[in-house]
Amino acid sequence: MSVKKEIFETNPYEIELDRPFYSMKQLADLFSVHRSTISRLLSDGTLPYFLVRGTKRVARRDIALFIDRQIAKTGSQKSSTKENGQWQQF
């Protein structure tokens, strides 16, 4: 499976996840929030991470799962479902 196809299938949102792993700064830029917000999400376990030589990294799939949970939790008007292997936005 190509990386672009994998990104589309696991991330139907308008966020382009072009890396396999993201640093705290990259996540803060991606979500347009302060680094301290990302730090809280990592510290409280809301967003899983792993360490690479002492630097926190978050996997692309965990970011997509986090977005799914946030949409389900907030009942966002812009939602999506996967039907017949394709993402449908409504």
Secondary structure, 3 states (H helix, E strand, C coil): CCHHHHHHHHCCCCCCCCCCEECHHHHHHHHCCCHHHHHHHHHCCCCCCEEECCEEEEEHHHHHHHHHHHHHHHCCCCCEEEECCEEEEC
